Amino acid sequence: MKCSVLGDRCGAGLWMVLVICGLGRSAIAQDYHPPRCEIVPLANHEVSLRIDGREKLRWHYGPQYPRPFFYPFNGPSGETLTRMGHPGAQNHDHHRSVWFAHHKVDGVNFWADGTGSVIRQTHWYRYRDGDDEAVMATHLVWIDGEGVERMQQDVVVALMGIENDAETAEHAVEFQLTFRPGEGRGKVTLEQTNFGVLAVRVAASLSAYFGGGRLTNDAGVQGEPSLHEKQSRWMDYSGPIAVPAAGGRKLVEEGITYFDHPSNPGFPTHWHVRQDGWMGASPGMKTAIEITDENPLVLRYLLYAHSGAVDLERAESVHEAFENRPGFRIRKPNQEEPHRQYEVERMR
């Protein structure tokens, strides 16, 4: 009888413990709401940028590459809108999806592979998650073949969702790039060139030559002959993307709209665009740019991954929002901001 009573009591006690623990776990789960936009560091010098748990793009900064890059750059369907390398020319393997480069920096080629020059990430400042945007801030150095640090670059990247259905949500990636002379140097010059600073190599199927895509500018003008080396506030590359479907694949139309910002020198920028599938804003197309510690170069761009063909009215709305958003600053934390070495925030 005692065993029975003790057993009942033990059973009741165990049941109460399980209930309490269950309630505790439930309360914790209910109190915590993960941010919608996230920066997730990964092994092998990679960082995943996600919205609602879905990867939108990935940052690669490993020493096996001459310079860092983003790949993939996924569209609303979840398939990449960019590619690694040229579809038909192996001597363009330096075209790595979305990347930073410049043809001549103080006479040094930072565009092509095999020149001895490299761009290296020395550290990251901040990974900040949030419901409205996730922000990654890092520091890069541009080093020539002799080991001389020619230029420094602070990179702030903000990933944000664009209002749409969760399953097919569009997104935008905002870039703020700040360039200064290298350590111990008074100035650095970005020489006049078509090649630099933020380049995009689109997927083969988006290419006007290798696929079924098309280039369009802010006035609705289409095609490389009418757009190459011309000025525009933004440029779009849209076309078919193959996505998995029952019994095989289906085609959907998606694209990338690349926006210049009014604060950039020479706005609206000249564009280097090609029917073989790449586009790049060229702030130095018509003139060299001299950078000093007193006058750093700050460039702001936005890449918008959209569903369907380019919509001029929709693009204008995205561009207006970009124009009106303040830029970023990187600073040391204050006493109310523990457990971090730096903070990145939008300027007000």
Secondary structure, DSSP 4 states (H G I P E B T S, - for coil): -HHHHHHHHHHHHHHHHHHHHHHHHHHHHHH----SEEEEEETTTEEEEEETTEEEEEEE--TTSSS-EEEEEB-TTSSBSB-BS-SS-GGGTT-BSEEEEES-BTTB--SSSSSS-EEEEEEEEEEE-BSSEEEEEEEEEEE-TTS-EEEEEEEEEEEEEESS-GGG-EEEEEEEEEEEEPTT-SEEEE-S-SSEEEEEEB-GGGSTTTSS-EEEETTS-BSHHHHTT-B-SEEEEEEEEEEEETTEEEEEEEEEEEEE-TTSTTSSPEEEEETTTEEEEETTSSS-EEEESSS-EEEEEEEEEEESS--HHHHHHHHHHHHHS--EEEE---TTS-S-S-EEEE--
